[in-house]
């Protein structure tokens, strides 16, 4: 089952701790991109400023995961860019969408 592609998802994640701090990733995905019988979204942005610096990130979500109420969500995972001699990992799911 593939949901229409004309929608976006919001996301809010906290990164792993590295160099004794973490960062927040917050934003909105691109519109849906057809992917087999499902769809994915691209996303990119900059983390919160912590410990005097930011990191950048980008990626593609996993395919849609449909919920009992008919809405769906997507998984996100990856690593930030290197800054101040370290990076951070992140993983999570975005906000559901009908």
C-alpha positions in Angstrom: 0.0 0.0 0.0 1.4 3.4 -0.9 0.2 6.6 0.6 0.0 9.7 -1.6 3.4 11.5 -2.0 2.1 15.0 -1.3 3.0 15.1 2.4 5.8 15.7 4.8 6.8 14.5 8.3 8.2 16.4 11.2 11.0 14.9 13.3 12.8 15.6 16.6 15.7 13.5 17.7 18.5 13.7 20.3 21.9 12.4 19.1 24.2 10.0 20.9 26.6 11.5 23.5 30.1 12.2 22.1 32.8 14.3 23.7 30.5 14.7 26.8 27.5 16.3 25.0 24.7 15.7 22.5 22.7 17.7 20.1 19.1 17.9 18.9 18.0 17.4 15.3 14.6 19.0 14.4 13.0 19.6 11.0 10.7 18.5 8.3 11.2 15.9 5.5 10.8 16.5 1.8 7.7 15.5 0.0 7.3 11.7 -0.5 9.5 9.9 -3.0 8.1 6.7 -4.6 9.9 3.6 -3.5 8.5 0.3 -4.8 5.1 -0.2 -3.3 5.9 2.4 -0.6 7.7 5.8 -0.4 10.5 7.5 1.5 11.5 11.1 2.2 14.8 12.9 2.2 15.8 15.2 5.0 18.8 17.5 5.9 19.7 20.2 8.4 21.9 21.4 11.1 21.9 20.3 14.8 21.3 22.5 17.8 24.4 24.5 18.9 25.9 22.7 21.9 29.4 22.9 23.3 30.1 25.9 21.0 29.5 24.1 17.6 26.9 22.5 15.3 26.9 19.5 13.0 25.2 18.9 9.7 23.2 15.8 8.7 21.3 14.4 5.8 19.7 11.2 4.8 16.7 9.2 3.4 14.0 7.7 5.7 13.1 4.1 5.6 9.9 3.0 3.8 6.5 3.9 5.3 5.5 1.9 8.4 1.7 1.8 8.5 -0.2 2.0 11.8 -3.5 0.5 12.8 -5.3 3.9 12.5 -4.2 4.3 8.9 -1.4 6.8 9.5 2.2 6.0 8.9 5.7 7.0 10.0 9.3 6.5 8.8 12.6 5.5 10.5 15.6 7.8 10.4 19.2 6.8 11.2 22.6 8.1 10.4 25.6 10.1 11.6 26.3 13.8 11.7 29.2 15.5 10.0 32.5 15.8 11.9 33.0 18.9 14.0 35.5 19.6 16.8 37.1 16.2 16.1 33.9 14.1 16.7 30.5 13.2 15.2 27.2 11.9 16.6 24.8 9.1 15.7 21.1 9.4 15.7 18.1 7.1 15.2 14.3 7.5 15.6 11.0 7.8 13.9 9.2 10.8 12.6 5.7 12.0 13.4 2.9 10.0 11.9 1.0 11.3 8.9 -2.3 10.2 7.3 
